[in-house]
Amino acid sequence: MDREESFRTLRDVEFDGVVTSCVFAWEERARESSEHMLERVTEGSGV
C-alpha cells in the first residue's frame, strides 16, 4: 500500500474519521512492530 498516496487522498477528500491498521508481525516482535506502525501512521496523517 502506498501510504503517502493514501493519506494524501484522505486529506484531499477532507476525511474526518477513523483509520485502522492491522499489523502482522512475529509474536516476539509485536510491541516493536506496533510502535513502528504507529510512527508511520502518525507521520502520514500529519498529526
Jmol script that loads the backbone (N, CA, C; Angstrom):
load data "model"
ATOM      1  N   MET A   1       0.838  -1.170   0.000  1.00  0.00           N
ATOM      2  CA  MET A   1       0.000   0.000   0.000  1.00  0.00           C
ATOM      3  C   MET A   1       0.887   1.239   0.000  1.00  0.00           C
ATOM      4  N   ASP A   2       0.569   2.167  -0.804  1.00  0.00           N
ATOM      5  CA  ASP A   2       1.301   3.434  -0.856  1.00  0.00           C
ATOM      6  C   ASP A   2       0.706   4.351   0.214  1.00  0.00           C
ATOM      7  N   ARG A   3       1.356   4.411   1.376  1.00  0.00           N
ATOM      8  CA  ARG A   3       0.814   5.197   2.494  1.00  0.00           C
ATOM      9  C   ARG A   3       0.738   6.680   2.168  1.00  0.00           C
ATOM     10  N   GLU A   4       1.764   7.219   1.517  1.00  0.00           N
ATOM     11  CA  GLU A   4       1.746   8.648   1.189  1.00  0.00           C
ATOM     12  C   GLU A   4       0.538   9.001   0.337  1.00  0.00           C
ATOM     13  N   GLU A   5       0.301   8.205  -0.691  1.00  0.00           N
ATOM     14  CA  GLU A   5      -0.847   8.461  -1.563  1.00  0.00           C
ATOM     15  C   GLU A   5      -2.163   8.290  -0.806  1.00  0.00           C
ATOM     16  N   SER A   6      -2.228   7.279   0.037  1.00  0.00           N
ATOM     17  CA  SER A   6      -3.452   7.039   0.807  1.00  0.00           C
ATOM     18  C   SER A   6      -3.771   8.216   1.712  1.00  0.00           C
ATOM     19  N   PHE A   7      -2.780   8.703   2.457  1.00  0.00           N
ATOM     20  CA  PHE A   7      -3.024   9.829   3.355  1.00  0.00           C
ATOM     21  C   PHE A   7      -3.301  11.116   2.582  1.00  0.00           C
ATOM     22  N   ARG A   8      -2.643  11.287   1.452  1.00  0.00           N
ATOM     23  CA  ARG A   8      -2.904  12.466   0.614  1.00  0.00           C
ATOM     24  C   ARG A   8      -4.362  12.456   0.140  1.00  0.00           C
ATOM     25  N   THR A   9      -4.836  11.310  -0.278  1.00  0.00           N
ATOM     26  CA  THR A   9      -6.215  11.185  -0.742  1.00  0.00           C
ATOM     27  C   THR A   9      -7.193  11.463   0.396  1.00  0.00           C
ATOM     28  N   LEU A  10      -6.913  10.933   1.581  1.00  0.00           N
ATOM     29  CA  LEU A  10      -7.786  11.190   2.722  1.00  0.00           C
ATOM     30  C   LEU A  10      -7.836  12.680   3.054  1.00  0.00           C
ATOM     31  N   ARG A  11      -6.696  13.363   2.969  1.00  0.00           N
ATOM     32  CA  ARG A  11      -6.691  14.811   3.198  1.00  0.00           C
ATOM     33  C   ARG A  11      -7.469  15.541   2.106  1.00  0.00           C
ATOM     34  N   ASP A  12      -7.286  15.114   0.859  1.00  0.00           N
ATOM     35  CA  ASP A  12      -7.966  15.758  -0.276  1.00  0.00           C
ATOM     36  C   ASP A  12      -9.486  15.696  -0.151  1.00  0.00           C
ATOM     37  N   VAL A  13      -9.995  14.583   0.359  1.00  0.00           N
ATOM     38  CA  VAL A  13     -11.447  14.443   0.498  1.00  0.00           C
ATOM     39  C   VAL A  13     -11.928  14.899   1.877  1.00  0.00           C
ATOM     40  N   GLU A  14     -11.007  15.501   2.647  1.00  0.00           N
ATOM     41  CA  GLU A  14     -11.306  16.014   3.987  1.00  0.00           C
ATOM     42  C   GLU A  14     -11.904  14.931   4.884  1.00  0.00           C
ATOM     43  N   PHE A  15     -11.309  13.747   4.824  1.00  0.00           N
ATOM     44  CA  PHE A  15     -11.742  12.620   5.650  1.00  0.00           C
ATOM     45  C   PHE A  15     -11.585  12.981   7.120  1.00  0.00           C
ATOM     46  N   ASP A  16     -12.624  12.723   7.901  1.00  0.00           N
ATOM     47  CA  ASP A  16     -12.600  13.029   9.323  1.00  0.00           C
ATOM     48  C   ASP A  16     -13.161  11.836  10.084  1.00  0.00           C
ATOM     49  N   GLY A  17     -12.498  10.719   9.923  1.00  0.00           N
ATOM     50  CA  GLY A  17     -12.983   9.504  10.563  1.00  0.00           C
ATOM     51  C   GLY A  17     -11.847   8.723  11.184  1.00  0.00           C
ATOM     52  N   VAL A  18     -12.043   7.466  11.322  1.00  0.00           N
ATOM     53  CA  VAL A  18     -11.072   6.586  11.958  1.00  0.00           C
ATOM     54  C   VAL A  18     -10.407   5.724  10.890  1.00  0.00           C
ATOM     55  N   VAL A  19      -9.079   5.647  10.947  1.00  0.00           N
ATOM     56  CA  VAL A  19      -8.318   4.766  10.065  1.00  0.00           C
ATOM     57  C   VAL A  19      -7.676   3.707  10.945  1.00  0.00           C
ATOM     58  N   THR A  20      -7.804   2.464  10.551  1.00  0.00           N
ATOM     59  CA  THR A  20      -7.184   1.394  11.330  1.00  0.00           C
ATOM     60  C   THR A  20      -6.094   0.727  10.513  1.00  0.00           C
ATOM     61  N   SER A  21      -5.207   0.090  11.222  1.00  0.00           N
ATOM     62  CA  SER A  21      -4.115  -0.624  10.575  1.00  0.00           C
ATOM     63  C   SER A  21      -3.945  -1.964  11.255  1.00  0.00           C
ATOM     64  N   CYS A  22      -3.843  -2.999  10.475  1.00  0.00           N
ATOM     65  CA  CYS A  22      -3.628  -4.334  11.011  1.00  0.00           C
ATOM     66  C   CYS A  22      -2.160  -4.683  10.789  1.00  0.00           C
ATOM     67  N   VAL A  23      -1.453  -4.891  11.876  1.00  0.00           N
ATOM     68  CA  VAL A  23      -0.021  -5.168  11.807  1.00  0.00           C
ATOM     69  C   VAL A  23       0.199  -6.669  11.963  1.00  0.00           C
ATOM     70  N   PHE A  24       0.840  -7.262  10.975  1.00  0.00           N
ATOM     71  CA  PHE A  24       1.190  -8.669  11.049  1.00  0.00           C
ATOM     72  C   PHE A  24       2.676  -8.756  11.358  1.00  0.00           C
ATOM     73  N   ALA A  25       3.000  -9.407  12.452  1.00  0.00           N
ATOM     74  CA  ALA A  25       4.405  -9.490  12.847  1.00  0.00           C
ATOM     75  C   ALA A  25       4.635 -10.761  13.660  1.00  0.00           C
ATOM     76  N   TRP A  26       5.887 -11.025  13.877  1.00  0.00           N
ATOM     77  CA  TRP A  26       6.232 -12.150  14.740  1.00  0.00           C
ATOM     78  C   TRP A  26       5.822 -11.810  16.159  1.00  0.00           C
ATOM     79  N   GLU A  27       5.300 -12.792  16.865  1.00  0.00           N
ATOM     80  CA  GLU A  27       4.808 -12.571  18.225  1.00  0.00           C
ATOM     81  C   GLU A  27       5.865 -11.941  19.126  1.00  0.00           C
ATOM     82  N   GLU A  28       7.097 -12.367  19.000  1.00  0.00           N
ATOM     83  CA  GLU A  28       8.157 -11.841  19.869  1.00  0.00           C
ATOM     84  C   GLU A  28       8.544 -10.395  19.514  1.00  0.00           C
ATOM     85  N   ARG A  29       8.055  -9.889  18.391  1.00  0.00           N
ATOM     86  CA  ARG A  29       8.331  -8.503  18.000  1.00  0.00           C
ATOM     87  C   ARG A  29       7.057  -7.668  17.920  1.00  0.00           C
ATOM     88  N   ALA A  30       6.007  -8.113  18.566  1.00  0.00           N
ATOM     89  CA  ALA A  30       4.708  -7.442  18.461  1.00  0.00           C
ATOM     90  C   ALA A  30       4.781  -5.986  18.909  1.00  0.00           C
ATOM     91  N   ARG A  31       5.417  -5.724  20.027  1.00  0.00           N
ATOM     92  CA  ARG A  31       5.482  -4.338  20.530  1.00  0.00           C
ATOM     93  C   ARG A  31       6.250  -3.442  19.564  1.00  0.00           C
ATOM     94  N   GLU A  32       7.419  -3.898  19.109  1.00  0.00           N
ATOM     95  CA  GLU A  32       8.225  -3.101  18.184  1.00  0.00           C
ATOM     96  C   GLU A  32       7.479  -2.835  16.881  1.00  0.00           C
ATOM     97  N   SER A  33       6.803  -3.834  16.372  1.00  0.00           N
ATOM     98  CA  SER A  33       6.049  -3.682  15.127  1.00  0.00           C
ATOM     99  C   SER A  33       4.900  -2.689  15.292  1.00  0.00           C
ATOM    100  N   SER A  34       4.209  -2.769  16.412  1.00  0.00           N
ATOM    101  CA  SER A  34       3.100  -1.848  16.667  1.00  0.00           C
ATOM    102  C   SER A  34       3.599  -0.420  16.824  1.00  0.00           C
ATOM    103  N   GLU A  35       4.717  -0.235  17.523  1.00  0.00           N
ATOM    104  CA  GLU A  35       5.283   1.110  17.685  1.00  0.00           C
ATOM    105  C   GLU A  35       5.728   1.675  16.339  1.00  0.00           C
ATOM    106  N   HIS A  36       6.324   0.831  15.519  1.00  0.00           N
ATOM    107  CA  HIS A  36       6.763   1.264  14.188  1.00  0.00           C
ATOM    108  C   HIS A  36       5.561   1.707  13.347  1.00  0.00           C
ATOM    109  N   MET A  37       4.492   0.917  13.363  1.00  0.00           N
ATOM    110  CA  MET A  37       3.311   1.265  12.577  1.00  0.00           C
ATOM    111  C   MET A  37       2.672   2.549  13.096  1.00  0.00           C
ATOM    112  N   LEU A  38       2.638   2.737  14.405  1.00  0.00           N
ATOM    113  CA  LEU A  38       2.091   3.973  14.974  1.00  0.00           C
ATOM    114  C   LEU A  38       2.880   5.177  14.467  1.00  0.00           C
ATOM    115  N   GLU A  39       4.196   5.071  14.432  1.00  0.00           N
ATOM    116  CA  GLU A  39       5.028   6.164  13.910  1.00  0.00           C
ATOM    117  C   GLU A  39       4.687   6.461  12.454  1.00  0.00           C
ATOM    118  N   ARG A  40       4.578   5.424  11.613  1.00  0.00           N
ATOM    119  CA  ARG A  40       4.278   5.622  10.202  1.00  0.00           C
ATOM    120  C   ARG A  40       2.909   6.273  10.006  1.00  0.00           C
ATOM    121  N   VAL A  41       1.908   5.796  10.747  1.00  0.00           N
ATOM    122  CA  VAL A  41       0.563   6.343  10.598  1.00  0.00           C
ATOM    123  C   VAL A  41       0.517   7.782  11.086  1.00  0.00           C
ATOM    124  N   THR A  42       1.190   8.065  12.198  1.00  0.00           N
ATOM    125  CA  THR A  42       1.210   9.427  12.732  1.00  0.00           C
ATOM    126  C   THR A  42       1.889  10.377  11.758  1.00  0.00           C
ATOM    127  N   GLU A  43       3.000   9.952  11.173  1.00  0.00           N
ATOM    128  CA  GLU A  43       3.699  10.788  10.176  1.00  0.00           C
ATOM    129  C   GLU A  43       2.800  11.071   8.984  1.00  0.00           C
ATOM    130  N   GLY A  44       2.151  10.063   8.478  1.00  0.00           N
ATOM    131  CA  GLY A  44       1.322  10.201   7.283  1.00  0.00           C
ATOM    132  C   GLY A  44       0.077  11.020   7.497  1.00  0.00           C
ATOM    133  N   SER A  45      -0.459  10.974   8.710  1.00  0.00           N
ATOM    134  CA  SER A  45      -1.700  11.688   8.964  1.00  0.00           C
ATOM    135  C   SER A  45      -1.492  13.167   9.200  1.00  0.00           C
ATOM    136  N   GLY A  46      -0.252  13.562   9.452  1.00  0.00           N
ATOM    137  CA  GLY A  46       0.021  14.973   9.721  1.00  0.00           C
ATOM    138  C   GLY A  46      -0.318  15.374  11.141  1.00  0.00           C
ATOM    139  N   VAL A  47      -0.557  14.396  12.010  1.00  0.00           N
ATOM    140  CA  VAL A  47      -0.876  14.683  13.413  1.00  0.00           C
ATOM    141  C   VAL A  47       0.369  15.085  14.138  1.00  0.00           C
TER     142      VAL A  47
END
end "model"
wireframe off; spacefill off
backbone 0.3
color backbone group
